[in-house]
């Protein structure tokens, strides 16, 4: 039997009369609330660790990572997924973010899209989801029907499931095999979960995708050696990485980057030619 949900995201703000505050008071008080978020994340690092380990295991076997969510939560999942290919040079179908209401909901809210219990699974089926994959439901409230339906069906099909929620004992956390429950408490503006809850979700998503990519060998030392060199700033960073790793001068490093188009390949090929 499920314990009663601890719904803190909808609790009244710790602050009253926000509309009477000065700009400095508003900013200072928001900042005070924001300071509590990393501490809430710290308390659930063991939960995040368990989720990361299963993701790494599945992805080493050829699986993918899916994020499903609505509103702010869905957008944060899409943001994290979209940043993995340029940062780590991975295929665009390794990490996939899905939002209730489809891609148009990224910019403009789609009314009642999050209330559809069936749609998340339909969205996942578009990608031929299978038992090698992992699905993470993201929902500050822990009650979003779109996410609940997706996790229910994923569980039924034998797919590993996780979640990132900000209420205790929520229906979504009950369904997730690897729940992450970051309890951040009431928002500065009552119920505005794009604030502390959204910040917590972003921090956890950063931790998950970064740890997974490191474990999958997409980082060398502390460098993004597989990043896409898609602008002059990144090309310059790539040249400096090659210089640091090989001890060559800037001209040589730039030539290696030009030839191989990738930091890892530039370093590996230089080392191969000069190992004797």
N, C-alpha and C positions, 0 to 999 in steps of 0.2 A: 504494500500500500504506500502510495506516494505521500511524503510529508507535505504540509501546507506550504505554498510558495511564500517566500519572503520578498515582498514587492517594495523594494526601496527606490527604484527608479521613478516611481510616481509619487513618492512622499513629498510633502510640502518643503520648499526651499528652507535652508537654514537662515536665510536673510529675508527681511520684510521691507516693504516700501522701496523696491528697486527703482521705481520711477521718481523717487525723491532724492536718489543718490547723485552726487557729482560724478563726472567722468572718471576722476581719479579713484573715487570710492568703488565704482563699478569694476574698474580694471583690477584694482588691488584685491577686491573680494573674489573675483573670478580666479585670479592667480592663487589665492589662498586655497580655494577648492581644488584647483588643478594640481597643487603640490601633493595632494593625498593619493592621486591616481597611481604613480609608480609603486607606492607602498602596497596598494591593493593588488597590483600585478605581482609584486614580489611574493605575496602570500600564496599564489597559485602556481609558482614555477614548477613544482612537482607534477601538477596536472598538465602543464604545457609540455614538460619533458616526455610524459607518456604519449601524448599526441604526436609529438615530433618523431619519436622512435618508430611508431607504426607508419607514419608517412614515409620516412626514409626507407623502411623495409619494403613497402609497397612500390615505391618509385624505383628502387634498385631492381625490382622485378618487372619493370616496364609500365608501372601504373602511373596515374596522374592524380593531381590534387584539384578538387572542385570546391569553390566557395559558393554558398547560396544564401541570399538574404534579401531584405526589402529596405527601401529608403536609404538612410545613412549607412546602415550595416551592409546593404548590398553594394553601395558605392565604394565602401572601404575595401570590400573583397575584390571588386574589379580593379581598384587602384593597385592593390598588392599584386594581383595576378599580372596586370599589364606592365609592371616594373621589373618582373623577373627576366624576361628575354633581353632587354637592353643591358641590365645590370650583370647578368650571369651568362649571357649568350646561349640560353636554352631555347628549345623550340616553343612556339607560341601556344602549343597545345599541351604543355607540361602542367601549367597552373592556369585554371580557367575560373573566372568569376561570373556568376549568373545573378541577375537581379529580377525580382518580381516586376512584371510589366514589360520586360525586355529592354533592349538597349536605349529606347527612347526615355525610359525611366531614369537613366543616368542623369539627365539634365532636367527633366520635368516629371513631377510625381504623377503616377498613373493611379487614378482612384480605385480603391478596393482590390488592386492587384494582389496585395499581400494576403487577402482573405481566401484565396483559392488554394484548397488543400491538394489539388491534383496537378497544378501547373509546374511545380518544381521538378517533379519526376519527368513530365513531358519535356521540359527544358534539358534535363540531364540525358534523356534518351536520344536527343539530337546529336549527342557526342558518343553514342554507343558505349555508355558507361558499363563497367564490368567489375568483377570481384578483385581485380588488381588495383582498383582506384580507391580513393578516400574522399569522403564528402564532409565538409565542415559547414554547419549551419551557424550563421552569425545573426544574432538578434538581441538587442539590449534588454528587451522585456523578457525574453525567453518564452514568448507565447505566440509568435507570428505563425499563422496557419500555413503559409507558403513553405516555411522552413520545417514545420512539424510534418507536413505531408511528405516532403522530400526525404527527411530522415527516416520516417516510418517505412517508406518503400525501399530505401537503400538497405535498411536493416533486414527487411524481408528477403531481399535479393542477395544477402550475404556480403554486403559491401561495408567496409570499416567506416564508422561515423564519429565525428567530433563536433564540438560546438564552442562558441565564445558568447557567453551571456553575462548579464550584469545584475540579475536577481537570483536569489537562492532558491533551490528546490523547484526550479521551473519545469514545465512540461517538456521543453526542448532538452534541458540537461538530463531529464529522466530518460529520454530516448537515446541520447548520444552515448556511444560506448566509451568515448574519451572526452568527457565534458571539461570545459574550462569556465569556471564561474568567478568572474572578477566583480566583487561587490564594492561599488564605488560610492553608494549612498545617494541621497537626493541631489538633484541638479541645482545650480545657482538660479536658473529660471525653471520653475517647477515643471518637471516632465520633459525638458528639452534634452533628450538623450544624445543629441549630436555633440554635446559638450563633454562632460567627464566620461560618460559611457563610450562615446565615440573615440575619445582619446585613448581610453583603455583598450578598446578593440584594435586601434591602429598600432599601439605598442605591442600587443600580443601577436598581431599579424606580422609585424616586422621581425619579431623574435622567431616565429615559426618558419617563415620563408627563408630568413637568413641562416638559421641553424640547419635547415634541410639542405640548402644549397652548399653550405660548407661541408656537410656530411657526404654530399654527393660528389665532392671533389671539384666544385666550381670556384674555389678560392685557393690561391697559392700563397702561403705565408699569411699576409693580411690584405692581399691585393685581388682586385676583380680582374683576373687575367683573361677571362672569357668575355668581358663586356664588349658590346657593339661600339665600334669607333665611328659614331654617327654624326659627330660635329668636331670642330677644330679644338675645342676644349678637351674632349675625350681623346682625340689623337695625341694632343700634347701630354696628357696624363699617361697614355700608353707608351709614348717615347720615354718618359721619365721612369716608368716601371722597367722597361727593357734596359735602360742605362743602369739602374740600381741592381738588377739581377745579373747582368752580364759584365759590368764594368767597362762597357764601351763608351765612346763619346756620343754626343747628340746626333751628329751626322750619320754615324753607323747605325745607331738605334732607329733613327727615322727611316733609313733605307730598309732596315729589317721589317719595320711596320708596313712600309710601302709594299714590300715584296710579299709578305705573308698575310697582311690584313688582320692580324690577330696577335695579341700580346703573348699568349701561351705558345702559339706556333713560332713566333719570332724568337722567343727565348729558347725553346726546345731545339729549333734548327740551328741556332747559333752554337748552343752547347754541344750539339751532335758534331758539328764541323770542327769545333775547337777542343774536343775532349782529350786529344793527344797533345 
